[in-house]
Amino acid sequence: MRKLAGHFTQTTHMTFHDLGLDESILKSIDEFGFTTPTPIQAGAIPHILEGKDVIGSAQTGTGKTAAYALPILHRLGGHKKGAPPRCLVLGPTRELAAQVEDQFASYGKYCAPKCCLIHGGVGYGKQLDELREGADVVIATPGRLLDHLQQGNFDLRSVEVLVLDEVDRMLDMGFIDDVQRIIKLCNQNRQTLLFSATVSDDIKRLVAKSLKDPVEVSIGIKLTPAETVKHEVYPVGAMQKFDLLIALIEAQEVDSMIIFCRMKVGADRIARWLQEREYSCVAMHSNLPQKARTKALEQFKTGKMKILVATDIASRGLDIANVTHVINYDVPEHAEDYVHRIGRTGRAQREGDAATLVAPDEQARLDAIEKFIDQPIKQRKLENFNYFHEPIIRSESAAPPKRRRRNTSSSRFGRRR
């Protein structure tokens, strides 16, 4: 692996107009009301505009998509009718891919590039039509993209810019072999951009083979819980987890909640049990048809459904605002996923609450999380809950102090009237 050049870590006072972007792109940015780029944008955009390979590392919610979308739109310069794809953006999930397409369309409103969204769970017809008409930017998940390539529907020899987005998540989901196959099919003279919340050894091995003298732009890459999130642990026997979940929901006044489960079958089961108790909730995981996933996410984002029961598919990358509460029904298998999960609340300087239900056989996972974030998590016993076995609560002095909440909701949570 070649030595990485450059390491951007400081906030600048530049504006988007200082970056040298095309006027058509700046017009779109101005309409959004954005003036100052985030650190990852200020650090990455100049290097991408120069044609350099870039590794961008930053936590979720820091504007990584715009950090590569804006300079790519500038470099493409508009739509070329009937031309083969000039940019490929590869992401781990259908929802993230759709979100990336939306941002390309929004920022490219006045330079009008053609985008083609390729993912599974839907038919091939619309995707084939868009490819035949000429798509400047293809945004895809690995599986469906490989299907198209194997069927000879198009090839990647014309790709000038390859973006690997949320690389750590793609590797966690077992896509590393597919990603490497796709990289080998791309134009060897391309520009390659790699964006990820964390840069593991596996990612570094991928970098060594795929990028040429990359510039590293690292912004706050140490994953830690946001200061705006109050997070606590509730020890409980496995047989009483659901009862405690209901008690926690009833004890709090919240506007919207994500409940995370490790398994898809677990998410379905919890959602069904909550629905049977007349809670306004919907499940979301990768086994659902794409239409069902899209509908579930939209219902939650618009407030029609107050509770989203999900696997880690919803833990990062997705644009879900105003989540007031997160509950980890299952302790996540990977310690870094804990930070991503609870980071769904407490966003944009708002405060949020997160609770994790920990059964005795999950203690090792909790230990790994506390080691990863380098701090103990406050443990609590819910008052007036009828525990079968008295939970063992760690000393209060070992946990962070309780932070006073500054915003509440006037309505009871979740239950349909």
C-alpha positions as CSV (number, residue, x, y, z in Angstrom):
1,M,0.0,0.0,0.0
2,R,1.3,3.4,-1.0
3,K,1.8,6.0,1.7
4,L,-1.2,8.3,1.9
5,A,-0.6,11.9,1.2
6,G,-2.3,14.7,3.2
7,H,-4.4,14.5,6.3
8,F,-7.1,17.2,6.7
9,T,-8.4,17.6,10.2
10,Q,-9.2,21.2,10.7
11,T,-12.3,23.2,10.1
12,T,-12.0,26.0,7.6
13,H,-13.9,29.3,7.1
14,M,-14.3,29.0,3.3
15,T,-17.7,29.1,1.6
16,F,-18.9,26.9,-1.3
17,H,-18.2,29.8,-3.7
18,D,-14.5,29.5,-2.7
19,L,-14.2,25.9,-3.9
20,G,-14.3,26.6,-7.7
21,L,-17.6,24.7,-8.4
22,D,-19.6,25.4,-11.5
23,E,-22.2,28.2,-11.2
24,S,-25.0,25.7,-12.0
25,I,-24.1,23.7,-8.9
26,L,-23.6,26.7,-6.7
27,K,-27.1,27.8,-7.7
28,S,-28.6,24.6,-6.4
29,I,-26.5,24.8,-3.2
30,D,-27.7,28.4,-2.6
31,E,-31.3,27.3,-3.0
32,F,-30.8,24.8,-0.2
33,G,-29.5,27.6,2.0
34,F,-26.0,26.1,2.4
35,T,-23.1,28.5,2.6
36,T,-20.3,26.9,4.5
37,P,-19.0,23.4,3.6
38,T,-18.6,20.9,6.4
39,P,-15.0,19.8,7.2
40,I,-15.2,16.6,5.1
41,Q,-16.5,18.7,2.2
42,A,-13.9,21.4,2.6
43,G,-11.2,18.8,2.8
44,A,-12.3,16.5,0.0
45,I,-13.8,18.7,-2.7
46,P,-10.6,20.5,-3.8
47,H,-8.7,17.2,-4.2
48,I,-11.5,15.6,-6.1
49,L,-11.7,18.6,-8.5
50,E,-8.0,18.1,-9.1
51,G,-8.7,14.5,-10.2
52,K,-6.9,12.9,-7.2
53,D,-8.0,9.6,-5.6
54,V,-9.4,10.3,-2.1
55,I,-10.1,8.4,1.0
56,G,-12.7,10.3,3.1
57,S,-13.3,9.3,6.7
58,A,-16.1,11.0,8.7
59,Q,-18.9,10.0,11.0
60,T,-22.5,9.6,9.8
61,G,-24.3,12.9,9.3
62,T,-21.3,15.0,8.3
63,G,-22.1,15.5,4.6
64,K,-20.0,12.8,3.0
65,T,-22.4,12.3,0.0
66,A,-22.2,16.0,-1.0
67,A,-18.4,15.8,-0.5
68,Y,-18.1,13.6,-3.5
69,A,-21.4,14.4,-5.4
70,L,-20.7,18.1,-5.9
71,P,-17.2,17.8,-7.4
72,I,-18.3,14.9,-9.6
73,L,-21.2,16.9,-11.0
74,H,-18.7,19.7,-11.7
75,R,-16.4,17.3,-13.5
76,L,-19.1,15.6,-15.6
77,G,-20.4,18.9,-16.8
78,G,-23.9,17.9,-17.7
79,H,-25.7,15.2,-19.7
80,K,-24.2,13.4,-22.7
81,K,-27.2,11.9,-24.6
82,G,-26.8,8.2,-25.3
83,A,-23.3,8.1,-23.7
84,P,-22.3,5.1,-21.5
85,P,-22.0,5.7,-17.7
86,R,-19.2,8.0,-16.7
87,C,-19.6,7.7,-12.9
88,L,-20.4,4.7,-10.7
89,V,-21.4,5.0,-7.1
90,L,-21.4,1.7,-5.2
91,G,-23.3,1.5,-1.8
92,P,-24.3,-1.3,0.6
93,T,-28.1,-0.9,0.7
94,R,-31.1,0.1,-1.5
95,E,-32.1,2.9,0.8
96,L,-28.6,4.5,0.8
97,A,-28.4,4.1,-3.0
98,A,-31.8,5.9,-3.4
99,Q,-30.7,8.6,-1.1
100,V,-27.5,9.2,-3.0
101,E,-29.5,9.4,-6.3
102,D,-31.8,12.0,-4.7
103,Q,-28.8,14.1,-3.7
104,F,-27.2,13.9,-7.2
105,A,-30.6,14.9,-8.7
106,S,-31.0,17.8,-6.2
107,Y,-27.5,19.2,-6.5
108,G,-27.4,18.6,-10.3
109,K,-30.8,20.3,-10.9
110,Y,-29.3,22.9,-13.2
111,C,-26.6,20.8,-14.9
112,A,-29.2,18.0,-15.5
113,P,-27.1,14.8,-15.4
114,K,-29.0,11.6,-16.0
115,C,-28.9,9.1,-13.1
116,C,-29.8,5.4,-13.1
117,L,-30.6,3.7,-9.8
118,I,-29.8,0.0,-9.8
119,H,-30.7,-2.2,-6.9
120,G,-32.6,-5.5,-6.2
121,G,-36.1,-5.9,-5.0
122,V,-37.6,-4.3,-8.2
123,G,-37.9,-5.3,-11.8
124,Y,-35.2,-4.8,-14.5
125,G,-37.3,-2.9,-17.0
126,K,-36.9,0.7,-15.8
127,Q,-33.2,0.2,-15.1
128,L,-32.6,-1.2,-18.6
129,D,-34.5,1.7,-20.2
130,E,-32.5,4.3,-18.3
131,L,-29.2,2.6,-19.3
132,R,-30.2,2.5,-22.9
133,E,-31.1,6.1,-22.9
134,G,-27.7,7.0,-21.5
135,A,-27.0,7.5,-17.8
136,D,-24.1,9.7,-16.7
137,V,-24.2,8.4,-13.2
138,V,-25.0,4.8,-12.1
139,I,-25.8,4.4,-8.4
140,A,-25.9,0.8,-7.5
141,T,-25.8,-2.0,-4.9
142,P,-23.3,-4.8,-5.6
143,G,-25.7,-7.7,-6.2
144,R,-28.0,-6.2,-8.9
145,L,-25.1,-4.4,-10.5
146,L,-23.3,-7.7,-11.1
147,D,-26.5,-9.2,-12.5
148,H,-26.6,-6.5,-15.1
149,L,-22.9,-6.9,-15.9
150,Q,-23.2,-10.7,-16.3
151,Q,-26.2,-10.3,-18.6
152,G,-24.2,-7.9,-20.8
153,N,-26.6,-5.0,-20.3
154,F,-23.7,-2.6,-20.0
155,D,-20.1,-2.5,-19.0
156,L,-17.9,-0.3,-16.8
157,R,-15.0,0.5,-19.2
158,S,-16.4,4.0,-19.7
159,V,-16.4,4.8,-15.9
160,E,-14.2,7.9,-15.2
161,V,-15.0,8.2,-11.5
162,L,-15.7,5.2,-9.1
163,V,-17.1,6.0,-5.7
164,L,-17.2,3.3,-3.0
165,D,-19.6,4.7,-0.4
166,E,-20.0,3.3,3.2
167,V,-17.2,0.9,2.5
168,D,-17.0,-0.4,6.1
169,R,-20.7,-1.3,5.9
170,M,-20.2,-3.1,2.6
171,L,-17.4,-5.2,4.1
172,D,-19.5,-5.9,7.3
173,M,-22.3,-7.2,5.0
174,G,-20.0,-9.6,3.2
175,F,-19.7,-7.7,-0.1
176,I,-15.9,-7.5,-0.3
177,D,-15.6,-10.1,-3.0
178,D,-18.3,-8.5,-5.1
179,V,-16.8,-5.1,-4.6
180,Q,-13.4,-6.3,-5.8
181,R,-14.9,-8.0,-8.8
182,I,-16.7,-4.7,-9.8
183,I,-13.5,-2.7,-9.3
184,K,-11.6,-5.0,-11.7
185,L,-14.2,-4.4,-14.4
186,C,-13.9,-0.6,-14.2
187,N,-11.6,1.5,-16.4
188,Q,-8.1,1.3,-15.0
189,N,-7.5,5.0,-15.6
190,R,-10.4,6.1,-13.5
191,Q,-10.5,8.4,-10.4
192,T,-11.4,6.4,-7.3
193,L,-13.1,7.9,-4.2
194,L,-13.5,5.8,-1.1
195,F,-15.8,7.1,1.7
196,S,-16.3,5.3,5.0
197,A,-17.0,6.0,8.7
198,T,-14.0,3.9,9.7
199,V,-11.0,2.6,7.8
200,S,-10.2,-0.9,8.9
201,D,-7.3,-3.2,7.9
202,D,-9.6,-4.8,5.3
203,I,-10.4,-1.4,3.8
204,K,-6.7,-0.6,3.7
205,R,-6.0,-3.8,1.8
206,L,-8.7,-2.7,-0.7
207,V,-7.1,0.7,-0.9
208,A,-3.7,-0.7,-1.7
209,K,-5.0,-2.4,-4.8
210,S,-7.6,0.1,-6.0
211,L,-6.4,3.7,-5.4
212,K,-3.4,5.5,-6.8
213,D,-1.5,7.8,-4.3
214,P,-4.7,8.7,-2.5
215,V,-5.2,11.8,-0.4
216,E,-6.6,11.0,3.0
217,V,-9.2,13.4,4.4
218,S,-10.0,12.3,8.0
219,I,-12.6,14.2,10.1
220,G,-13.4,12.9,13.6
221,I,-12.9,9.3,12.6
222,K,-13.0,8.1,16.2
223,L,-16.5,6.8,16.8
224,T,-17.9,8.1,20.1
225,P,-21.5,8.7,21.2
226,A,-22.7,12.2,20.5
227,E,-22.8,14.5,23.5
228,T,-26.5,15.2,22.7
229,V,-27.5,11.6,23.3
230,K,-28.2,10.3,26.8
231,H,-27.6,6.6,26.6
232,E,-28.3,4.0,29.4
233,V,-28.3,0.3,29.9
234,Y,-31.2,-1.7,31.4
235,P,-30.1,-5.2,32.6
236,V,-33.0,-7.6,32.4
237,G,-33.7,-11.3,32.0
238,A,-34.2,-12.5,28.4
239,M,-37.8,-13.6,29.1
240,Q,-38.8,-10.1,30.3
241,K,-37.2,-8.0,27.5
242,F,-40.4,-7.3,25.7
243,D,-42.3,-6.5,28.9
244,L,-39.5,-4.0,29.8
245,L,-39.7,-2.6,26.3
246,I,-43.4,-1.8,26.7
247,A,-42.7,-0.3,30.2
248,L,-40.0,2.0,28.8
249,I,-42.3,3.2,26.0
250,E,-45.1,3.9,28.5
251,A,-42.7,5.6,30.9
252,Q,-41.5,8.2,28.3
253,E,-43.0,11.0,26.3
254,V,-41.5,10.8,22.9
255,D,-42.3,11.7,19.3
256,S,-40.6,8.9,17.3
257,M,-38.6,5.8,18.2
258,I,-36.3,3.3,16.4
259,I,-36.1,-0.1,18.0
260,F,-33.1,-2.1,16.8
261,C,-33.0,-5.9,16.6
262,R,-30.1,-8.1,15.5
263,M,-32.2,-10.5,13.4
264,K,-34.8,-9.9,10.7
265,V,-37.1,-12.4,12.3
266,G,-36.7,-10.6,15.6
267,A,-37.7,-7.3,14.0
268,D,-40.8,-8.9,12.5
269,R,-41.7,-10.5,15.8
270,I,-41.3,-7.3,17.9
271,A,-43.3,-5.2,15.3
272,R,-46.1,-7.8,15.3
273,W,-46.3,-7.9,19.1
274,L,-46.4,-4.1,19.2
275,Q,-49.1,-3.9,16.5
276,E,-51.1,-6.4,18.5
277,R,-51.0,-4.0,21.4
278,E,-52.2,-1.2,19.1
279,Y,-48.9,0.7,18.8
280,S,-48.3,2.6,15.6
281,C,-45.2,0.8,14.3
282,V,-43.7,-0.8,11.2
283,A,-40.8,-3.2,10.5
284,M,-37.9,-2.6,8.2
285,H,-35.2,-5.1,7.2
286,S,-33.5,-6.5,4.1
287,N,-35.9,-9.5,3.6
288,L,-38.8,-7.2,2.9
289,P,-39.7,-6.3,-0.8
290,Q,-38.3,-3.0,-1.9
291,K,-41.8,-1.4,-2.1
292,A,-42.5,-2.4,1.6
293,R,-39.1,-1.1,2.7
294,T,-39.7,2.2,0.9
295,K,-43.2,2.5,2.3
296,A,-42.0,1.7,5.9
297,L,-39.3,4.3,5.8
298,E,-41.6,6.9,4.3
299,Q,-44.4,6.3,6.9
300,F,-41.8,6.7,9.7
301,K,-40.2,9.8,8.3
302,T,-43.6,11.5,7.8
303,G,-44.8,10.6,11.3
304,K,-47.6,8.3,10.2
305,M,-45.9,5.5,12.1
306,K,-44.3,6.5,15.4
307,I,-42.1,3.4,15.9
308,L,-39.7,1.8,13.4
309,V,-38.5,-1.7,14.3
310,A,-35.4,-2.4,12.2
311,T,-32.2,-4.3,11.8
312,D,-28.9,-2.4,11.3
313,I,-30.0,-1.5,7.8
314,A,-31.4,1.7,9.5
315,S,-28.4,2.4,11.7
316,R,-26.4,4.5,9.3
317,G,-26.5,6.3,6.0
318,L,-30.2,7.0,5.9
319,D,-31.5,10.5,6.3
320,I,-34.0,10.2,9.2
321,A,-34.5,13.4,11.1
322,N,-36.1,14.1,14.5
323,V,-35.8,10.7,16.0
324,T,-36.3,11.3,19.8
325,H,-35.6,7.8,21.1
326,V,-33.6,4.7,20.2
327,I,-33.9,1.4,22.0
328,N,-31.5,-1.5,21.4
329,Y,-33.7,-4.5,22.0
330,D,-30.7,-6.6,21.2
331,V,-27.1,-5.6,22.0
332,P,-25.4,-5.1,18.6
333,E,-22.9,-7.8,17.5
334,H,-20.3,-5.2,16.5
335,A,-19.3,-2.5,19.0
336,E,-19.1,0.3,16.4
337,D,-22.8,-0.4,15.4
338,Y,-23.8,0.8,18.9
339,V,-22.5,4.3,18.1
340,H,-24.2,4.3,14.7
341,R,-27.5,3.0,16.3
342,I,-27.8,5.6,19.1
343,G,-26.5,8.2,16.6
344,R,-29.9,8.0,14.9
345,T,-31.2,10.3,17.7
346,G,-29.6,13.5,19.1
347,R,-28.9,14.8,15.6
348,A,-28.5,18.4,14.4
349,Q,-27.7,19.5,18.0
350,R,-31.0,18.2,19.3
351,E,-31.1,16.0,22.4
352,G,-32.1,12.3,22.3
353,D,-32.4,9.3,24.5
354,A,-31.1,5.8,23.9
355,A,-31.6,2.7,26.0
356,T,-30.1,-0.8,25.6
357,L,-31.7,-3.9,27.0
358,V,-29.0,-6.3,28.2
359,A,-29.7,-9.9,29.0
360,P,-27.1,-11.9,31.0
361,D,-25.8,-13.7,27.9
362,E,-25.2,-10.3,26.2
363,Q,-22.8,-9.0,28.8
364,A,-19.7,-9.8,26.7
365,R,-21.1,-7.6,23.9
366,L,-21.7,-4.8,26.3
367,D,-18.2,-5.0,27.6
368,A,-16.9,-4.8,24.1
369,I,-19.0,-1.6,23.4
370,E,-17.7,0.1,26.6
371,K,-14.1,-0.8,25.7
372,F,-14.7,0.5,22.1
373,I,-16.2,3.9,23.3
374,D,-13.7,4.0,26.2
375,Q,-16.4,4.8,28.8
376,P,-18.8,3.0,31.0
377,I,-22.5,3.3,30.2
378,K,-24.8,4.2,33.0
379,Q,-26.9,1.3,34.2
380,R,-30.5,1.7,35.4
381,K,-33.3,-0.3,36.9
382,L,-36.8,0.9,35.8
383,E,-38.8,1.8,38.9
384,N,-42.1,0.1,39.4
385,F,-41.3,-2.7,36.9
386,N,-41.9,-6.2,38.3
387,Y,-38.6,-7.9,37.6
388,F,-38.6,-11.7,38.0
389,H,-35.0,-11.5,39.2
390,E,-33.5,-8.4,40.7
391,P,-31.1,-6.9,38.2
392,I,-27.5,-6.3,39.2
393,I,-26.8,-2.6,38.7
394,R,-23.3,-1.3,38.5
395,S,-22.4,1.5,40.8
396,E,-23.7,5.0,39.8
397,S,-20.2,6.4,40.2
398,A,-18.9,4.3,37.3
399,A,-21.4,5.8,34.8
400,P,-21.6,9.3,33.2
401,P,-23.9,11.8,35.0
402,K,-27.5,12.1,33.9
403,R,-28.0,15.0,31.5
404,R,-31.1,17.1,32.0
405,R,-33.4,17.1,29.0
406,R,-34.6,20.4,27.5
407,N,-37.3,19.3,25.2
408,T,-40.4,17.1,25.7
409,S,-43.5,16.2,23.9
410,S,-47.0,16.9,25.2
411,S,-48.6,13.7,23.9
412,R,-48.3,10.1,25.0
413,F,-46.1,8.1,22.7
414,G,-47.1,5.7,19.9
415,R,-50.4,4.3,20.9
416,R,-53.3,4.9,18.5
417,R,-56.2,6.9,19.8
